[in-house]
Amino acid sequence: MSDHRFAVDQLVRLKGRFGLSPTTEEVYRITGTLPERNNSPQYRIRNDEERYERVTTEDSIEACEAAPVSQEPVQ
């Protein structure tokens, strides 16, 4: 049994598939951990722009950093 490498509330993105790179807008937050599937831990993930959660395996996601928040004053 493997340990989950990612934690709940951590930001991740899907790894590129079929030669396509994921866009920076495709940032997901881990909402829960699930049991392994084919020896790979699973996660529930959600993008703020979507109305549903996805289930993915650990080998299909990678950690990402949050987009920097602008510190400029609003005029």
PDB file of N, CA, C, O and CB in Angstrom:
ATOM      1  N   MET A   1       0.847  -1.185   0.000  1.00  0.00           N
ATOM      2  CA  MET A   1       0.000   0.000   0.000  1.00  0.00           C
ATOM      3  C   MET A   1       0.885   1.238   0.000  1.00  0.00           C
ATOM      4  O   MET A   1       1.810   1.343   0.806  1.00  0.00           O
ATOM      5  CB  MET A   1      -0.960   0.004   1.222  1.00  0.00           C
ATOM      6  N   SER A   2       0.608   2.166  -0.892  1.00  0.00           N
ATOM      7  CA  SER A   2       1.382   3.404  -0.998  1.00  0.00           C
ATOM      8  C   SER A   2       0.746   4.500  -0.161  1.00  0.00           C
ATOM      9  O   SER A   2      -0.463   4.501   0.071  1.00  0.00           O
ATOM     10  CB  SER A   2       1.493   3.852  -2.463  1.00  0.00           C
ATOM     11  N   ASP A   3       1.573   5.428   0.288  1.00  0.00           N
ATOM     12  CA  ASP A   3       1.056   6.612   0.961  1.00  0.00           C
ATOM     13  C   ASP A   3       0.687   7.651  -0.090  1.00  0.00           C
ATOM     14  O   ASP A   3       1.263   7.677  -1.178  1.00  0.00           O
ATOM     15  CB  ASP A   3       2.095   7.185   1.970  1.00  0.00           C
ATOM     16  N   HIS A   4      -0.261   8.490   0.235  1.00  0.00           N
ATOM     17  CA  HIS A   4      -0.631   9.581  -0.662  1.00  0.00           C
ATOM     18  C   HIS A   4       0.458  10.647  -0.608  1.00  0.00           C
ATOM     19  O   HIS A   4       0.847  11.090   0.472  1.00  0.00           O
ATOM     20  CB  HIS A   4      -2.021  10.182  -0.279  1.00  0.00           C
ATOM     21  N   ARG A   5       0.941  11.050  -1.759  1.00  0.00           N
ATOM     22  CA  ARG A   5       2.000  12.057  -1.846  1.00  0.00           C
ATOM     23  C   ARG A   5       1.444  13.473  -1.721  1.00  0.00           C
ATOM     24  O   ARG A   5       2.153  14.372  -1.269  1.00  0.00           O
ATOM     25  CB  ARG A   5       2.757  11.913  -3.162  1.00  0.00           C
ATOM     26  N   PHE A   6       0.203  13.683  -2.109  1.00  0.00           N
ATOM     27  CA  PHE A   6      -0.414  14.999  -2.070  1.00  0.00           C
ATOM     28  C   PHE A   6      -1.401  15.074  -0.911  1.00  0.00           C
ATOM     29  O   PHE A   6      -1.955  14.058  -0.490  1.00  0.00           O
ATOM     30  CB  PHE A   6      -1.117  15.312  -3.404  1.00  0.00           C
ATOM     31  N   ALA A   7      -1.617  16.283  -0.399  1.00  0.00           N
ATOM     32  CA  ALA A   7      -2.486  16.488   0.761  1.00  0.00           C
ATOM     33  C   ALA A   7      -3.780  17.191   0.352  1.00  0.00           C
ATOM     34  O   ALA A   7      -3.835  17.875  -0.670  1.00  0.00           O
ATOM     35  CB  ALA A   7      -1.757  17.306   1.843  1.00  0.00           C
ATOM     36  N   VAL A   8      -4.808  17.010   1.159  1.00  0.00           N
ATOM     37  CA  VAL A   8      -6.074  17.716   0.947  1.00  0.00           C
ATOM     38  C   VAL A   8      -5.796  19.217   0.990  1.00  0.00           C
ATOM     39  O   VAL A   8      -5.024  19.681   1.829  1.00  0.00           O
ATOM     40  CB  VAL A   8      -7.147  17.308   2.026  1.00  0.00           C
ATOM     41  N   ASP A   9      -6.411  19.964   0.104  1.00  0.00           N
ATOM     42  CA  ASP A   9      -6.273  21.413  -0.097  1.00  0.00           C
ATOM     43  C   ASP A   9      -5.028  21.803  -0.891  1.00  0.00           C
ATOM     44  O   ASP A   9      -4.826  22.987  -1.157  1.00  0.00           O
ATOM     45  CB  ASP A   9      -6.244  22.107   1.236  1.00  0.00           C
ATOM     46  N   GLN A  10      -4.197  20.849  -1.272  1.00  0.00           N
ATOM     47  CA  GLN A  10      -3.021  21.164  -2.085  1.00  0.00           C
ATOM     48  C   GLN A  10      -3.463  21.424  -3.521  1.00  0.00           C
ATOM     49  O   GLN A  10      -4.404  20.801  -4.012  1.00  0.00           O
ATOM     50  CB  GLN A  10      -1.974  20.008  -2.031  1.00  0.00           C
ATOM     51  N   LEU A  11      -2.772  22.358  -4.195  1.00  0.00           N
ATOM     52  CA  LEU A  11      -3.074  22.674  -5.588  1.00  0.00           C
ATOM     53  C   LEU A  11      -2.256  21.774  -6.502  1.00  0.00           C
ATOM     54  O   LEU A  11      -1.057  21.580  -6.302  1.00  0.00           O
ATOM     55  CB  LEU A  11      -2.788  24.165  -5.893  1.00  0.00           C
ATOM     56  N   VAL A  12      -2.933  21.225  -7.514  1.00  0.00           N
ATOM     57  CA  VAL A  12      -2.289  20.335  -8.477  1.00  0.00           C
ATOM     58  C   VAL A  12      -2.826  20.654  -9.864  1.00  0.00           C
ATOM     59  O   VAL A  12      -3.784  21.413 -10.013  1.00  0.00           O
ATOM     60  CB  VAL A  12      -2.531  18.836  -8.115  1.00  0.00           C
ATOM     61  N   ARG A  13      -2.207  20.074 -10.860  1.00  0.00           N
ATOM     62  CA  ARG A  13      -2.747  20.145 -12.217  1.00  0.00           C
ATOM     63  C   ARG A  13      -2.574  18.788 -12.862  1.00  0.00           C
ATOM     64  O   ARG A  13      -1.721  17.997 -12.460  1.00  0.00           O
ATOM     65  CB  ARG A  13      -2.047  21.258 -13.059  1.00  0.00           C
ATOM     66  N   LEU A  14      -3.389  18.527 -13.862  1.00  0.00           N
ATOM     67  CA  LEU A  14      -3.297  17.271 -14.582  1.00  0.00           C
ATOM     68  C   LEU A  14      -2.058  17.299 -15.462  1.00  0.00           C
ATOM     69  O   LEU A  14      -1.748  18.319 -16.077  1.00  0.00           O
ATOM     70  CB  LEU A  14      -4.570  17.015 -15.423  1.00  0.00           C
ATOM     71  N   LYS A  15      -1.358  16.185 -15.519  1.00  0.00           N
ATOM     72  CA  LYS A  15      -0.202  16.092 -16.408  1.00  0.00           C
ATOM     73  C   LYS A  15      -0.706  16.075 -17.842  1.00  0.00           C
ATOM     74  O   LYS A  15      -1.827  15.643 -18.109  1.00  0.00           O
ATOM     75  CB  LYS A  15       0.659  14.822 -16.098  1.00  0.00           C
ATOM     76  N   GLY A  16       0.129  16.548 -18.765  1.00  0.00           N
ATOM     77  CA  GLY A  16      -0.248  16.564 -20.173  1.00  0.00           C
ATOM     78  C   GLY A  16      -0.536  15.161 -20.677  1.00  0.00           C
ATOM     79  O   GLY A  16       0.156  14.203 -20.329  1.00  0.00           O
ATOM     80  N   ARG A  17      -1.568  15.056 -21.501  1.00  0.00           N
ATOM     81  CA  ARG A  17      -1.935  13.768 -22.072  1.00  0.00           C
ATOM     82  C   ARG A  17      -1.993  13.897 -23.578  1.00  0.00           C
ATOM     83  O   ARG A  17      -2.336  14.953 -24.111  1.00  0.00           O
ATOM     84  CB  ARG A  17      -3.285  13.268 -21.510  1.00  0.00           C
ATOM     85  N   PHE A  18      -1.663  12.836 -24.248  1.00  0.00           N
ATOM     86  CA  PHE A  18      -1.738  12.776 -25.700  1.00  0.00           C
ATOM     87  C   PHE A  18      -0.940  13.897 -26.357  1.00  0.00           C
ATOM     88  O   PHE A  18      -1.338  14.426 -27.394  1.00  0.00           O
ATOM     89  CB  PHE A  18      -3.183  12.839 -26.149  1.00  0.00           C
ATOM     90  N   GLY A  19       0.188  14.254 -25.749  1.00  0.00           N
ATOM     91  CA  GLY A  19       1.055  15.274 -26.320  1.00  0.00           C
ATOM     92  C   GLY A  19       0.603  16.692 -26.070  1.00  0.00           C
ATOM     93  O   GLY A  19       1.227  17.629 -26.568  1.00  0.00           O
ATOM     94  N   LEU A  20      -0.462  16.879 -25.316  1.00  0.00           N
ATOM     95  CA  LEU A  20      -0.960  18.219 -25.025  1.00  0.00           C
ATOM     96  C   LEU A  20      -0.506  18.648 -23.643  1.00  0.00           C
ATOM     97  O   LEU A  20      -0.523  17.854 -22.703  1.00  0.00           O
ATOM     98  CB  LEU A  20      -2.494  18.271 -25.128  1.00  0.00           C
ATOM     99  N   SER A  21      -0.105  19.892 -23.519  1.00  0.00           N
ATOM    100  CA  SER A  21       0.285  20.424 -22.218  1.00  0.00           C
ATOM    101  C   SER A  21      -0.934  21.029 -21.539  1.00  0.00           C
ATOM    102  O   SER A  21      -1.756  21.666 -22.198  1.00  0.00           O
ATOM    103  CB  SER A  21       1.414  21.477 -22.361  1.00  0.00           C
ATOM    104  N   PRO A  22      -1.062  20.836 -20.219  1.00  0.00           N
ATOM    105  CA  PRO A  22      -2.184  21.467 -19.523  1.00  0.00           C
ATOM    106  C   PRO A  22      -1.993  22.973 -19.474  1.00  0.00           C
ATOM    107  O   PRO A  22      -0.862  23.458 -19.467  1.00  0.00           O
ATOM    108  CB  PRO A  22      -2.331  20.903 -18.099  1.00  0.00           C
ATOM    109  N   THR A  23      -3.086  23.710 -19.440  1.00  0.00           N
ATOM    110  CA  THR A  23      -2.991  25.164 -19.349  1.00  0.00           C
ATOM    111  C   THR A  23      -2.936  25.575 -17.891  1.00  0.00           C
ATOM    112  O   THR A  23      -3.316  24.804 -17.009  1.00  0.00           O
ATOM    113  CB  THR A  23      -4.180  25.846 -20.063  1.00  0.00           C
ATOM    114  N   THR A  24      -2.466  26.782 -17.634  1.00  0.00           N
ATOM    115  CA  THR A  24      -2.349  27.244 -16.257  1.00  0.00           C
ATOM    116  C   THR A  24      -3.711  27.421 -15.605  1.00  0.00           C
ATOM    117  O   THR A  24      -3.806  27.426 -14.378  1.00  0.00           O
ATOM    118  CB  THR A  24      -1.578  28.548 -16.205  1.00  0.00           C
ATOM    119  N   GLU A  25      -4.776  27.568 -16.403  1.00  0.00           N
ATOM    120  CA  GLU A  25      -6.108  27.708 -15.836  1.00  0.00           C
ATOM    121  C   GLU A  25      -6.604  26.395 -15.238  1.00  0.00           C
ATOM    122  O   GLU A  25      -7.529  26.394 -14.426  1.00  0.00           O
ATOM    123  CB  GLU A  25      -7.080  28.197 -16.896  1.00  0.00           C
ATOM    124  N   GLU A  26      -5.999  25.289 -15.630  1.00  0.00           N
ATOM    125  CA  GLU A  26      -6.442  23.982 -15.166  1.00  0.00           C
ATOM    126  C   GLU A  26      -5.789  23.613 -13.842  1.00  0.00           C
ATOM    127  O   GLU A  26      -5.101  22.597 -13.736  1.00  0.00           O
ATOM    128  CB  GLU A  26      -6.138  22.920 -16.212  1.00  0.00           C
ATOM    129  N   VAL A  27      -6.011  24.442 -12.846  1.00  0.00           N
ATOM    130  CA  VAL A  27      -5.491  24.187 -11.508  1.00  0.00           C
ATOM    131  C   VAL A  27      -6.620  23.595 -10.681  1.00  0.00           C
ATOM    132  O   VAL A  27      -7.738  24.110 -10.672  1.00  0.00           O
ATOM    133  CB  VAL A  27      -4.925  25.493 -10.848  1.00  0.00           C
ATOM    134  N   TYR A  28      -6.318  22.522  -9.998  1.00  0.00           N
ATOM    135  CA  TYR A  28      -7.304  21.814  -9.195  1.00  0.00           C
ATOM    136  C   TYR A  28      -6.862  21.793  -7.742  1.00  0.00           C
ATOM    137  O   TYR A  28      -5.667  21.814  -7.446  1.00  0.00           O
ATOM    138  CB  TYR A  28      -7.514  20.381  -9.720  1.00  0.00           C
ATOM    139  N   ARG A  29      -7.831  21.752  -6.841  1.00  0.00           N
ATOM    140  CA  ARG A  29      -7.559  21.613  -5.412  1.00  0.00           C
ATOM    141  C   ARG A  29      -7.956  20.200  -5.012  1.00  0.00           C
ATOM    142  O   ARG A  29      -9.027  19.722  -5.386  1.00  0.00           O
ATOM    143  CB  ARG A  29      -8.334  22.691  -4.561  1.00  0.00           C
ATOM    144  N   ILE A  30      -7.105  19.540  -4.261  1.00  0.00           N
ATOM    145  CA  ILE A  30      -7.432  18.204  -3.776  1.00  0.00           C
ATOM    146  C   ILE A  30      -8.473  18.341  -2.674  1.00  0.00           C
ATOM    147  O   ILE A  30      -8.260  19.045  -1.686  1.00  0.00           O
ATOM    148  CB  ILE A  30      -6.159  17.455  -3.261  1.00  0.00           C
ATOM    149  N   THR A  31      -9.600  17.660  -2.855  1.00  0.00           N
ATOM    150  CA  THR A  31     -10.688  17.740  -1.883  1.00  0.00           C
ATOM    151  C   THR A  31     -10.788  16.490  -1.020  1.00  0.00           C
ATOM    152  O   THR A  31     -11.491  16.488  -0.010  1.00  0.00           O
ATOM    153  CB  THR A  31     -11.999  17.971  -2.593  1.00  0.00           C
ATOM    154  N   GLY A  32     -10.098  15.438  -1.409  1.00  0.00           N
ATOM    155  CA  GLY A  32     -10.138  14.217  -0.607  1.00  0.00           C
ATOM    156  C   GLY A  32      -9.219  13.150  -1.163  1.00  0.00           C
ATOM    157  O   GLY A  32      -8.817  13.197  -2.326  1.00  0.00           O
ATOM    158  N   THR A  33      -8.892  12.185  -0.314  1.00  0.00           N
ATOM    159  CA  THR A  33      -8.076  11.050  -0.739  1.00  0.00           C
ATOM    160  C   THR A  33      -8.960   9.814  -0.818  1.00  0.00           C
ATOM    161  O   THR A  33      -9.935   9.680  -0.078  1.00  0.00           O
ATOM    162  CB  THR A  33      -6.882  10.817   0.236  1.00  0.00           C
ATOM    163  N   LEU A  34      -8.604   8.920  -1.723  1.00  0.00           N
ATOM    164  CA  LEU A  34      -9.351   7.688  -1.947  1.00  0.00           C
ATOM    165  C   LEU A  34      -8.379   6.510  -1.939  1.00  0.00           C
ATOM    166  O   LEU A  34      -7.168   6.713  -2.026  1.00  0.00           O
ATOM    167  CB  LEU A  34     -10.141   7.748  -3.289  1.00  0.00           C
ATOM    168  N   PRO A  35      -8.887   5.288  -1.836  1.00  0.00           N
ATOM    169  CA  PRO A  35      -8.007   4.115  -1.882  1.00  0.00           C
ATOM    170  C   PRO A  35      -7.293   3.992  -3.229  1.00  0.00           C
ATOM    171  O   PRO A  35      -7.668   4.630  -4.212  1.00  0.00           O
ATOM    172  CB  PRO A  35      -8.811   2.842  -1.605  1.00  0.00           C
ATOM    173  N   GLU A  36      -6.270   3.168  -3.244  1.00  0.00           N
ATOM    174  CA  GLU A  36      -5.482   2.943  -4.460  1.00  0.00           C
ATOM    175  C   GLU A  36      -6.307   2.283  -5.559  1.00  0.00           C
ATOM    176  O   GLU A  36      -7.290   1.585  -5.309  1.00  0.00           O
ATOM    177  CB  GLU A  36      -4.265   2.082  -4.145  1.00  0.00           C
ATOM    178  N   ARG A  37      -5.863   2.536  -6.783  1.00  0.00           N
ATOM    179  CA  ARG A  37      -6.382   1.836  -7.955  1.00  0.00           C
ATOM    180  C   ARG A  37      -5.177   1.469  -8.799  1.00  0.00           C
ATOM    181  O   ARG A  37      -4.420   2.348  -9.209  1.00  0.00           O
ATOM    182  CB  ARG A  37      -7.420   2.715  -8.766  1.00  0.00           C
ATOM    183  N   ASN A  38      -4.989   0.202  -9.060  1.00  0.00           N
ATOM    184  CA  ASN A  38      -3.821  -0.283  -9.809  1.00  0.00           C
ATOM    185  C   ASN A  38      -2.522   0.213  -9.189  1.00  0.00           C
ATOM    186  O   ASN A  38      -1.629   0.676  -9.898  1.00  0.00           O
ATOM    187  CB  ASN A  38      -3.901   0.163 -11.275  1.00  0.00           C
ATOM    188  N   ASN A  39      -2.417   0.117  -7.877  1.00  0.00           N
ATOM    189  CA  ASN A  39      -1.223   0.506  -7.109  1.00  0.00           C
ATOM    190  C   ASN A  39      -0.910   1.996  -7.165  1.00  0.00           C
ATOM    191  O   ASN A  39       0.227   2.388  -6.905  1.00  0.00           O
ATOM    192  CB  ASN A  39      -0.035  -0.257  -7.609  1.00  0.00           C
ATOM    193  N   SER A  40      -1.874   2.827  -7.492  1.00  0.00           N
ATOM    194  CA  SER A  40      -1.677   4.275  -7.496  1.00  0.00           C
ATOM    195  C   SER A  40      -2.759   4.920  -6.630  1.00  0.00           C
ATOM    196  O   SER A  40      -3.946   4.726  -6.892  1.00  0.00           O
ATOM    197  CB  SER A  40      -1.713   4.845  -8.954  1.00  0.00           C
ATOM    198  N   PRO A  41      -2.372   5.688  -5.597  1.00  0.00           N
ATOM    199  CA  PRO A  41      -3.371   6.362  -4.768  1.00  0.00           C
ATOM    200  C   PRO A  41      -4.274   7.258  -5.622  1.00  0.00           C
ATOM    201  O   PRO A  41      -3.837   7.810  -6.631  1.00  0.00           O
ATOM    202  CB  PRO A  41      -2.682   7.195  -3.668  1.00  0.00           C
ATOM    203  N   GLN A  42      -5.523   7.392  -5.211  1.00  0.00           N
ATOM    204  CA  GLN A  42      -6.483   8.222  -5.933  1.00  0.00           C
ATOM    205  C   GLN A  42      -6.862   9.449  -5.116  1.00  0.00           C
ATOM    206  O   GLN A  42      -6.739   9.471  -3.891  1.00  0.00           O
ATOM    207  CB  GLN A  42      -7.735   7.414  -6.281  1.00  0.00           C
ATOM    208  N   TYR A  43      -7.327  10.472  -5.834  1.00  0.00           N
ATOM    209  CA  TYR A  43      -7.711  11.738  -5.209  1.00  0.00           C
ATOM    210  C   TYR A  43      -9.000  12.246  -5.822  1.00  0.00           C
ATOM    211  O   TYR A  43      -9.286  11.993  -6.992  1.00  0.00           O
ATOM    212  CB  TYR A  43      -6.596  12.789  -5.360  1.00  0.00           C
ATOM    213  N   ARG A  44      -9.778  12.966  -5.025  1.00  0.00           N
ATOM    214  CA  ARG A  44     -10.877  13.778  -5.538  1.00  0.00           C
ATOM    215  C   ARG A  44     -10.303  15.170  -5.734  1.00  0.00           C
ATOM    216  O   ARG A  44      -9.671  15.713  -4.827  1.00  0.00           O
ATOM    217  CB  ARG A  44     -12.137  13.784  -4.562  1.00  0.00           C
ATOM    218  N   ILE A  45     -10.516  15.756  -6.914  1.00  0.00           N
ATOM    219  CA  ILE A  45      -9.997  17.089  -7.208  1.00  0.00           C
ATOM    220  C   ILE A  45     -11.119  17.949  -7.767  1.00  0.00           C
ATOM    221  O   ILE A  45     -12.098  17.443  -8.314  1.00  0.00           O
ATOM    222  CB  ILE A  45      -8.810  17.020  -8.204  1.00  0.00           C
ATOM    223  N   ARG A  46     -10.957  19.262  -7.618  1.00  0.00           N
ATOM    224  CA  ARG A  46     -11.983  20.182  -8.122  1.00  0.00           C
ATOM    225  C   ARG A  46     -11.336  21.469  -8.601  1.00  0.00           C
ATOM    226  O   ARG A  46     -10.428  22.005  -7.966  1.00  0.00           O
ATOM    227  CB  ARG A  46     -13.037  20.486  -7.032  1.00  0.00           C
ATOM    228  N   ASN A  47     -11.822  21.952  -9.737  1.00  0.00           N
ATOM    229  CA  ASN A  47     -11.427  23.238 -10.285  1.00  0.00           C
ATOM    230  C   ASN A  47     -12.533  24.222  -9.917  1.00  0.00           C
ATOM    231  O   ASN A  47     -13.714  23.893 -10.033  1.00  0.00           O
ATOM    232  CB  ASN A  47     -11.194  23.169 -11.850  1.00  0.00           C
ATOM    233  N   ASP A  48     -12.167  25.417  -9.478  1.00  0.00           N
ATOM    234  CA  ASP A  48     -13.165  26.402  -9.052  1.00  0.00           C
ATOM    235  C   ASP A  48     -14.133  26.794 -10.167  1.00  0.00           C
ATOM    236  O   ASP A  48     -15.232  27.276  -9.890  1.00  0.00           O
ATOM    237  CB  ASP A  48     -12.470  27.638  -8.535  1.00  0.00           C
ATOM    238  N   GLU A  49     -13.739  26.594 -11.413  1.00  0.00           N
ATOM    239  CA  GLU A  49     -14.587  26.961 -12.553  1.00  0.00           C
ATOM    240  C   GLU A  49     -15.577  25.860 -12.919  1.00  0.00           C
ATOM    241  O   GLU A  49     -16.460  26.080 -13.748  1.00  0.00           O
ATOM    242  CB  GLU A  49     -13.724  27.289 -13.758  1.00  0.00           C
ATOM    243  N   GLU A  50     -15.445  24.683 -12.318  1.00  0.00           N
ATOM    244  CA  GLU A  50     -16.321  23.562 -12.646  1.00  0.00           C
ATOM    245  C   GLU A  50     -17.304  23.310 -11.506  1.00  0.00           C
ATOM    246  O   GLU A  50     -17.035  23.655 -10.356  1.00  0.00           O
ATOM    247  CB  GLU A  50     -15.494  22.292 -12.934  1.00  0.00           C
ATOM    248  N   ARG A  51     -18.430  22.716 -11.831  1.00  0.00           N
ATOM    249  CA  ARG A  51     -19.471  22.455 -10.835  1.00  0.00           C
ATOM    250  C   ARG A  51     -19.412  21.028 -10.302  1.00  0.00           C
ATOM    251  O   ARG A  51     -20.330  20.588  -9.609  1.00  0.00           O
ATOM    252  CB  ARG A  51     -20.842  22.722 -11.432  1.00  0.00           C
ATOM    253  N   TYR A  52     -18.362  20.314 -10.613  1.00  0.00           N
ATOM    254  CA  TYR A  52     -18.266  18.915 -10.214  1.00  0.00           C
ATOM    255  C   TYR A  52     -16.838  18.577  -9.807  1.00  0.00           C
ATOM    256  O   TYR A  52     -15.902  19.318 -10.108  1.00  0.00           O
ATOM    257  CB  TYR A  52     -18.729  17.993 -11.355  1.00  0.00           C
ATOM    258  N   GLU A  53     -16.684  17.453  -9.118  1.00  0.00           N
ATOM    259  CA  GLU A  53     -15.368  16.954  -8.751  1.00  0.00           C
ATOM    260  C   GLU A  53     -14.958  15.874  -9.738  1.00  0.00           C
ATOM    261  O   GLU A  53     -15.795  15.253 -10.392  1.00  0.00           O
ATOM    262  CB  GLU A  53     -15.359  16.410  -7.300  1.00  0.00           C
ATOM    263  N   ARG A  54     -13.664  15.667  -9.828  1.00  0.00           N
ATOM    264  CA  ARG A  54     -13.107  14.599 -10.648  1.00  0.00           C
ATOM    265  C   ARG A  54     -12.394  13.620  -9.723  1.00  0.00           C
ATOM    266  O   ARG A  54     -12.039  13.962  -8.595  1.00  0.00           O
ATOM    267  CB  ARG A  54     -12.133  15.163 -11.741  1.00  0.00           C
ATOM    268  N   VAL A  55     -12.191  12.414 -10.206  1.00  0.00           N
ATOM    269  CA  VAL A  55     -11.364  11.435  -9.510  1.00  0.00           C
ATOM    270  C   VAL A  55     -10.191  11.132 -10.423  1.00  0.00           C
ATOM    271  O   VAL A  55     -10.369  10.881 -11.615  1.00  0.00           O
ATOM    272  CB  VAL A  55     -12.172  10.128  -9.145  1.00  0.00           C
ATOM    273  N   THR A  56      -8.989  11.156  -9.857  1.00  0.00           N
ATOM    274  CA  THR A  56      -7.794  10.894 -10.642  1.00  0.00           C
ATOM    275  C   THR A  56      -6.785  10.122  -9.807  1.00  0.00           C
ATOM    276  O   THR A  56      -6.862  10.102  -8.579  1.00  0.00           O
ATOM    277  CB  THR A  56      -7.180  12.206 -11.155  1.00  0.00           C
ATOM    278  N   THR A  57      -5.852   9.496 -10.478  1.00  0.00           N
ATOM    279  CA  THR A  57      -4.790   8.768  -9.777  1.00  0.00           C
ATOM    280  C   THR A  57      -3.571   9.669  -9.613  1.00  0.00           C
ATOM    281  O   THR A  57      -3.390  10.645 -10.341  1.00  0.00           O
ATOM    282  CB  THR A  57      -4.408   7.471 -10.543  1.00  0.00           C
ATOM    283  N   GLU A  58      -2.743   9.313  -8.638  1.00  0.00           N
ATOM    284  CA  GLU A  58      -1.572  10.123  -8.314  1.00  0.00           C
ATOM    285  C   GLU A  58      -0.618  10.283  -9.495  1.00  0.00           C
ATOM    286  O   GLU A  58       0.018  11.327  -9.642  1.00  0.00           O
ATOM    287  CB  GLU A  58      -0.835   9.511  -7.149  1.00  0.00           C
ATOM    288  N   ASP A  59      -0.516   9.258 -10.331  1.00  0.00           N
ATOM    289  CA  ASP A  59       0.407   9.346 -11.462  1.00  0.00           C
ATOM    290  C   ASP A  59      -0.112  10.252 -12.578  1.00  0.00           C
ATOM    291  O   ASP A  59       0.587  10.462 -13.570  1.00  0.00           O
ATOM    292  CB  ASP A  59       0.672   7.964 -12.013  1.00  0.00           C
ATOM    293  N   SER A  60      -1.323  10.792 -12.437  1.00  0.00           N
ATOM    294  CA  SER A  60      -1.897  11.680 -13.455  1.00  0.00           C
ATOM    295  C   SER A  60      -1.856  13.152 -13.069  1.00  0.00           C
ATOM    296  O   SER A  60      -2.289  14.005 -13.844  1.00  0.00           O
ATOM    297  CB  SER A  60      -3.318  11.284 -13.729  1.00  0.00           C
ATOM    298  N   ILE A  61      -1.338  13.461 -11.873  1.00  0.00           N
ATOM    299  CA  ILE A  61      -1.310  14.855 -11.419  1.00  0.00           C
ATOM    300  C   ILE A  61       0.089  15.241 -10.959  1.00  0.00           C
ATOM    301  O   ILE A  61       0.928  14.389 -10.665  1.00  0.00           O
ATOM    302  CB  ILE A  61      -2.321  15.076 -10.280  1.00  0.00           C
ATOM    303  N   GLU A  62       0.315  16.547 -10.907  1.00  0.00           N
ATOM    304  CA  GLU A  62       1.583  17.079 -10.407  1.00  0.00           C
ATOM    305  C   GLU A  62       1.297  18.326  -9.587  1.00  0.00           C
ATOM    306  O   GLU A  62       0.318  19.032  -9.828  1.00  0.00           O
ATOM    307  CB  GLU A  62       2.568  17.397 -11.577  1.00  0.00           C
ATOM    308  N   ALA A  63       2.162  18.587  -8.617  1.00  0.00           N
ATOM    309  CA  ALA A  63       1.997  19.757  -7.753  1.00  0.00           C
ATOM    310  C   ALA A  63       2.197  21.028  -8.563  1.00  0.00           C
ATOM    311  O   ALA A  63       2.962  21.044  -9.528  1.00  0.00           O
ATOM    312  CB  ALA A  63       2.989  19.711  -6.566  1.00  0.00           C
ATOM    313  N   CYS A  64       1.517  22.077  -8.175  1.00  0.00           N
ATOM    314  CA  CYS A  64       1.726  23.377  -8.801  1.00  0.00           C
ATOM    315  C   CYS A  64       1.621  24.445  -7.732  1.00  0.00           C
ATOM    316  O   CYS A  64       1.051  24.228  -6.663  1.00  0.00           O
ATOM    317  CB  CYS A  64       0.702  23.629  -9.944  1.00  0.00           C
ATOM    318  N   GLU A  65       2.176  25.587  -8.038  1.00  0.00           N
ATOM    319  CA  GLU A  65       2.129  26.707  -7.110  1.00  0.00           C
ATOM    320  C   GLU A  65       0.923  27.572  -7.428  1.00  0.00           C
ATOM    321  O   GLU A  65       0.482  27.651  -8.574  1.00  0.00           O
ATOM    322  CB  GLU A  65       3.430  27.536  -7.175  1.00  0.00           C
ATOM    323  N   ALA A  66       0.407  28.205  -6.418  1.00  0.00           N
ATOM    324  CA  ALA A  66      -0.718  29.116  -6.615  1.00  0.00           C
ATOM    325  C   ALA A  66      -0.247  30.314  -7.419  1.00  0.00           C
ATOM    326  O   ALA A  66       0.906  30.732  -7.312  1.00  0.00           O
ATOM    327  CB  ALA A  66      -1.321  29.567  -5.257  1.00  0.00           C
ATOM    328  N   ALA A  67      -1.128  30.854  -8.210  1.00  0.00           N
ATOM    329  CA  ALA A  67      -0.805  32.065  -8.969  1.00  0.00           C
ATOM    330  C   ALA A  67      -0.572  33.206  -7.997  1.00  0.00           C
ATOM    331  O   ALA A  67      -1.313  33.347  -7.024  1.00  0.00           O
ATOM    332  CB  ALA A  67      -1.937  32.421  -9.976  1.00  0.00           C
ATOM    333  N   PRO A  68       0.443  34.026  -8.241  1.00  0.00           N
ATOM    334  CA  PRO A  68       0.702  35.138  -7.330  1.00  0.00           C
ATOM    335  C   PRO A  68      -0.461  36.128  -7.309  1.00  0.00           C
ATOM    336  O   PRO A  68      -1.071  36.412  -8.340  1.00  0.00           O
ATOM    337  CB  PRO A  68       1.989  35.854  -7.727  1.00  0.00           C
ATOM    338  N   VAL A  69      -0.747  36.631  -6.153  1.00  0.00           N
ATOM    339  CA  VAL A  69      -1.817  37.617  -5.988  1.00  0.00           C
ATOM    340  C   VAL A  69      -1.214  38.998  -6.168  1.00  0.00           C
ATOM    341  O   VAL A  69      -0.175  39.308  -5.586  1.00  0.00           O
ATOM    342  CB  VAL A  69      -2.515  37.485  -4.589  1.00  0.00           C
ATOM    343  N   SER A  70      -1.856  39.815  -6.961  1.00  0.00           N
ATOM    344  CA  SER A  70      -1.352  41.160  -7.221  1.00  0.00           C
ATOM    345  C   SER A  70      -1.373  41.989  -5.945  1.00  0.00           C
ATOM    346  O   SER A  70      -2.362  41.996  -5.213  1.00  0.00           O
ATOM    347  CB  SER A  70      -2.180  41.847  -8.318  1.00  0.00           C
ATOM    348  N   GLN A  71      -0.281  42.683  -5.690  1.00  0.00           N
ATOM    349  CA  GLN A  71      -0.176  43.537  -4.516  1.00  0.00           C
ATOM    350  C   GLN A  71      -0.395  45.009  -4.870  1.00  0.00           C
ATOM    351  O   GLN A  71      -0.240  45.880  -4.014  1.00  0.00           O
ATOM    352  CB  GLN A  71       1.185  43.356  -3.858  1.00  0.00           C
ATOM    353  N   GLU A  72      -0.754  45.292  -6.121  1.00  0.00           N
ATOM    354  CA  GLU A  72      -0.946  46.668  -6.559  1.00  0.00           C
ATOM    355  C   GLU A  72      -2.252  47.222  -5.994  1.00  0.00           C
ATOM    356  O   GLU A  72      -3.263  46.520  -5.971  1.00  0.00           O
ATOM    357  CB  GLU A  72      -0.945  46.754  -8.098  1.00  0.00           C
ATOM    358  N   PRO A  73      -2.240  48.471  -5.539  1.00  0.00           N
ATOM    359  CA  PRO A  73      -3.476  49.063  -5.021  1.00  0.00           C
ATOM    360  C   PRO A  73      -4.479  49.303  -6.146  1.00  0.00           C
ATOM    361  O   PRO A  73      -4.099  49.581  -7.284  1.00  0.00           O
ATOM    362  CB  PRO A  73      -3.176  50.383  -4.291  1.00  0.00           C
ATOM    363  N   VAL A  74      -5.736  49.194  -5.818  1.00  0.00           N
ATOM    364  CA  VAL A  74      -6.805  49.438  -6.781  1.00  0.00           C
ATOM    365  C   VAL A  74      -7.085  50.927  -6.814  1.00  0.00           C
ATOM    366  O   VAL A  74      -7.227  51.556  -5.765  1.00  0.00           O
ATOM    367  CB  VAL A  74      -8.091  48.635  -6.422  1.00  0.00           C
ATOM    368  N   GLN A  75      -7.166  51.506  -8.021  1.00  0.00           N
ATOM    369  CA  GLN A  75      -7.402  52.948  -8.147  1.00  0.00           C
ATOM    370  C   GLN A  75      -8.820  53.229  -8.537  1.00  0.00           C
ATOM    371  O   GLN A  75      -9.200  54.390  -8.689  1.00  0.00           O
ATOM    372  CB  GLN A  75      -6.463  53.564  -9.161  1.00  0.00           C
TER     373      GLN A  75
END
